[in-house]
Every structure is written in C-alpha cells, then in structure tokens.
Amino acid sequence: MTIVAAFATVHAPFIAGMPELAPPEKREAVARGFERLTQQLDRVRAEVIITVSSEHITNFVGDETPGWCVSVGDTNPTQPEFGLPDRSVPGHPDLARALVDAAARTGFPLEARNQLRLDHGTNLPLSFVRPGYDIPVVPILVNTVWAPFPSPSSADDLGTLLARFAAERDERVVVMGTGGISHWVGNRNHGSMNGDFDRHFVGLVMDGDREALRSLSDADIEPGGDGAHEIRTWITSAGAAAESGLAPELVLAEPHVPGWNVGVYQIAWTSPEGQEAPEVEEEDRARAS
C-alpha cells in the first residue's frame, strides 16, 4: 500500500478556543474546509494517520528537544487546552517502531518516545477531521522553537521516507501536516501575520516546487514570524504526497480571518481522478468473496 492522501492545515488555537472572535462567514468557511478534509479521509478509507506537527514546549524544553521525534506508544494523551477534547488517542506501535527502524536504516534522525502529549498542534485538526478518534494516529513532532531547527530539506526528506516506508506496508496511510503559516508567538508582534509570505509559500507548495521548498533558509522564513517555522510540517506533507504521486487541491484559502489574526489555508493531496477507484473496487470484491 502507499500513502492514499496527505493534508496540510493550520492549527491556530483560536479556531477551537475562541471561535466567536471571527466573523460568522469566516467560521463557516473554515468549518467547510475541515469537512472537506473529513470527506477525503472517509473516501480513501484511511487506516492510520501519521500527523506531523510542531513541539510547543508541551513535551520538551530547551536543549533536550529532539529535532524530529515520534511516539511508539499504544496511546497518547491530549493536552487539555482551548476547549479541545481531552482524549487518549490510539496509537499504532507496530507501524511507529517500524518507521523508526526505517529511519535508522536511511540515516534520518527520527527519535522514538514511548508517549507524547498531543497539544492543539495535533489535537485541533484531529478533533475536526476525526472527532471519534477511531483511527490510530502516529504523531511526529518537529522542533520549531529552540534553534537550531531541522532544515526544510530534512522536512522534505521525511516526506520521502514516509512515502517509501508506507509503500512497503499494508495499511492505508494518510499524512497530515499541521502548523503555520505566518504568525508571531509571545513577543511584541504577537497577533500579527504576513499575507504576502503566506501566499508565496502556498504557491510553492501548490506548484510542487520541492527544490524551492528544500532551499528555504531560516532567514527566508523569518519574515513570516517565529511561528512560521512550522511550515516544515507542510513541506513534509508535500514531499510525501509528491513521492506518492498525489495531486494537490487548495481546499481553503482565507488570507485573513479577523479576530483569529491568521490566514487559514488547507491543502489536500489525493489520487488523480479515477486512479483510485479500481483498487478500491477490487478490495471490496475480495472482501465480499
């Protein structure tokens, strides 16, 4: 099996924590965007979701923060915050441990943890696209707070690793990268955003310009704010999708949501029209017999 879909979405906490700050029409547009992702998740009959989000000083502090880490646990608890569901999210230890082994063979620095606490970076999108939390989740976190950060090229490398790893597995895998895009956190620019940065970055992703994404430097990212370093999660989704032959669709583009002070973008990568149906029908016939 291969990766059957990939998503990228922002995870701005006000979406769940203070929805009333945004105009009703913007809230409705964002809700429709998440509903589109939910429909895609159902359509591809996902059996496991690999999430890629940023570490928000929820599990690690300072120099102890790994560049990339993954939970190999049976379950992972959520962080009670912003009115999000307080749940124990099912993991997939077999797949997660096999992924760590695959990373080691290729030299990719993916560290294993027995459990990770899932804050809004992972839990907010999950609560929208899978409110029943009934699909196993393998959470990956990237350090975007404590410099030096993993390079954007390593984020693309992870996408390649995930695609090639999934191709050797039996599960129907969906990759979901969450974070960004432009925003500042906990400083004098908190609440600001850079719409030009957002549009440029989303354009690179939609164009599938992996070389441009890989070559981004921290200096290139800084105009989008310290929170913009989370775009590494989008680059991973884009890389995994490209390696899996999936085509991008711009599901949602709200360049500025007043009150939330963010641009809300979402991308879904799925199989080109008609390519998936034969395989699905063949599997259904096999089950029926």
MARKE-265452 format. One record per residue (C-alpha): residue number from 0; x, y, z. Coordinates in steps of 0.05 Angstrom, whole numbers, always signed. Layout:
BEGIN
   nr    east   north      up
  NUM       X       Y       Z
...
***
This chain:
BEGIN
   nr    east   north      up
    0      +0      +0      +0
    1     +22     +72      -7
    2      +1    +138     +23
    3     -70    +147      +0
    4     -77    +220     +17
    5     -40    +277     +50
    6     -65    +341     +83
    7     -36    +406    +107
    8     -74    +455    +151
    9     -62    +510    +201
   10     -76    +494    +274
   11     -88    +564    +302
   12    -116    +552    +373
   13    -170    +606    +368
   14    -205    +563    +316
   15    -228    +519    +373
   16    -214    +561    +434
   17    -247    +628    +415
   18    -286    +616    +351
   19    -332    +675    +366
   20    -276    +724    +353
   21    -281    +711    +278
   22    -337    +735    +233
   23    -391    +682    +223
   24    -377    +674    +149
   25    -304    +661    +162
   26    -320    +609    +216
   27    -367    +575    +167
   28    -314    +574    +112
   29    -263    +542    +159
   30    -315    +491    +182
   31    -329    +473    +109
   32    -254    +465     +97
   33    -247    +416    +153
   34    -309    +380    +128
   35    -276    +372     +60
   36    -216    +341     +93
   37    -262    +295    +133
   38    -296    +273     +69
   39    -229    +258     +36
   40    -207    +218     +97
   41    -270    +176     +91
   42    -264    +169     +16
   43    -194    +140     +19
   44    -214     +94     +77
   45    -154    +113    +119
   46    -129     +60    +168
   47     -75    +102    +202
   48     -59    +176    +205
   49     +12    +200    +211
   50      +9    +270    +239
   51     +67    +318    +233
   52     +63    +378    +279
   53    +107    +425    +320
   54    +130    +418    +391
   55    +101    +476    +432
   56    +141    +465    +497
   57     +90    +413    +515
   58    +137    +353    +518
   59    +207    +382    +517
   60    +245    +445    +539
   61    +308    +474    +511
   62    +367    +431    +491
   63    +330    +366    +507
   64    +283    +378    +448
   65    +296    +329    +392
   66    +295    +354    +321
   67    +245    +301    +300
   68    +211    +251    +345
   69    +154    +201    +341
   70    +112    +165    +392
   71    +114     +89    +391
   72     +61     +85    +446
   73      -4     +47    +447
   74     -39    +113    +464
   75     -21    +186    +470
   76     -59    +234    +516
   77     -83    +302    +493
   78     -65    +367    +527
   79    -128    +399    +559
   80    -129    +468    +527
   81    -172    +515    +485
   82    -235    +474    +498
   83    -208    +416    +457
   84    -229    +344    +473
   85    -189    +311    +529
   86    -176    +243    +500
   87    -129    +184    +499
   88    -113    +178    +425
   89     -99    +108    +399
   90     -30     +97    +370
   91      -1     +45    +323
   92     +61     +18    +358
   93     +78     -33    +305
   94     +78     +18    +249
   95    +113     +70    +291
   96    +170     +24    +312
   97    +179      +0    +240
   98    +183     +73    +218
   99    +238     +86    +269
  100    +276     +26    +243
  101    +267     +51    +171
  102    +292    +120    +190
  103    +353     +90    +223
  104    +370     +50    +160
  105    +368    +113    +118
  106    +403    +156    +169
  107    +344    +202    +182
  108    +346    +228    +255
  109    +277    +206    +279
  110    +278    +194    +354
  111    +228    +148    +389
  112    +188    +165    +451
  113    +143    +118    +489
  114     +89    +171    +492
  115     +77    +243    +471
  116     +26    +292    +497
  117     -14    +319    +439
  118     -30    +393    +444
  119     -71    +436    +396
  120     -20    +426    +341
  121     -43    +354    +333
  122    -108    +352    +371
  123    -144    +412    +339
  124    -142    +384    +268
  125    -158    +314    +293
  126    -218    +338    +332
  127    -247    +366    +267
  128    -229    +312    +217
  129    -238    +252    +262
  130    -280    +272    +323
  131    -290    +199    +342
  132    -214    +189    +347
  133    -227    +120    +318
  134    -167    +116    +271
  135     -98    +101    +300
  136     -51    +161    +300
  137     +25    +160    +296
  138     +46    +230    +319
  139    +111    +261    +296
  140    +136    +327    +326
  141    +188    +375    +298
  142    +227    +425    +339
  143    +209    +495    +315
  144    +221    +533    +380
  145    +293    +520    +401
  146    +346    +538    +349
  147    +379    +506    +312
  148    +318    +478    +277
  149    +317    +419    +229
  150    +325    +444    +159
  151    +268    +449    +109
  152    +306    +399     +66
  153    +303    +349    +124
  154    +227    +361    +126
  155    +224    +341     +52
  156    +270    +282     +67
  157    +220    +259    +120
  158    +165    +263     +68
  159    +205    +218     +22
  160    +219    +170     +80
  161    +144    +166     +97
  162    +124    +152     +25
  163    +175     +97     +14
  164    +161     +67     +82
  165     +85     +67     +70
  166     +95     +33      +3
  167    +122     -28     +40
  168     +63     -30     +89
  169      -7     -60     +84
  170     -42      -2    +118
  171     -77     +55     +81
  172     -37    +114    +107
  173     -55    +188    +109
  174      -3    +241    +127
  175     -28    +305    +159
  176     +19    +363    +169
  177      -5    +419    +213
  178     +22    +488    +231
  179     +38    +558    +208
  180     +33    +594    +166
  181     +56    +665    +184
  182     +48    +685    +257
  183     +87    +710    +317
  184     +82    +679    +386
  185     +94    +710    +454
  186    +130    +774    +432
  187    +114    +845    +412
  188     +89    +822    +344
  189     +42    +771    +374
  190     -23    +772    +334
  191     +10    +796    +270
  192     +14    +758    +204
  193     +46    +767    +136
  194      -3    +754     +80
  195     +50    +760     +25
  196     +92    +707     +59
  197     +31    +661     +64
  198     +12    +669     -10
  199     +83    +658     -33
  200     +93    +595      +9
  201     +25    +565     -10
  202     +42    +579     -83
  203    +107    +540     -77
  204     +70    +482     -45
  205     +14    +481     -97
  206     +66    +485    -153
  207    +102    +425    -124
  208    +167    +464    -125
  209    +206    +418     -79
  210    +273    +448     -95
  211    +249    +517     -74
  212    +219    +489     -10
  213    +282    +449      +6
  214    +326    +510      -4
  215    +288    +555     +44
  216    +333    +583     +99
  217    +314    +607    +169
  218    +326    +678    +142
  219    +276    +665     +86
  220    +225    +642    +138
  221    +234    +697    +189
  222    +191    +749    +152
  223    +133    +702    +168
  224    +147    +706    +243
  225    +177    +657    +293
  226    +114    +614    +286
  227    +126    +607    +211
  228    +180    +556    +224
  229    +122    +507    +230
  230    +118    +506    +154
  231    +166    +448    +158
  232    +105    +404    +172
  233     +73    +427    +106
  234    +138    +412     +69
  235    +136    +341     +97
  236     +65    +330     +73
  237     +82    +359      +5
  238    +143    +314      -2
  239    +105    +252     +19
  240     +49    +268     -30
  241     +97    +281     -88
  242    +133    +215     -76
  243     +66    +180     -75
  244     +40    +211    -140
  245     -15    +251    -107
  246     -43    +315    -136
  247     -56    +378     -93
  248    -122    +414     -84
  249    -128    +481     -49
  250    -185    +464      -3
  251    -187    +530     +35
  252    -155    +599     +26
  253    -177    +652     +76
  254    -120    +702     +72
  255    -140    +737    +136
  256    -190    +719    +189
  257    -203    +779    +234
  258    -204    +762    +308
  259    -162    +700    +298
  260    -109    +743    +264
  261     -87    +687    +218
  262     -93    +664    +147
  263    -127    +597    +145
  264    -103    +553     +88
  265    -115    +479     +76
  266     -88    +433     +21
  267    -107    +361      +6
  268     -67    +315     -39
  269    -105    +256     -67
  270    -101    +208    -126
  271    -117    +239    -194
  272    -189    +228    -214
  273    -204    +156    -230
  274    -138    +125    -208
  275    -162    +102    -140
  276    -229     +70    -158
  277    -204      +5    -189
  278    -162     -13    -129
  279    -218      +2     -80
  280    -268     -38    -121
  281    -220     -97    -125
  282    -210     -97     -49
  283    -286     -94     -39
  284    -297    -153     -85
  285    -243    -193     -48
  286    -277    -179     +19
  287    -345    -199      -9
  288    -317    -266     -33
***
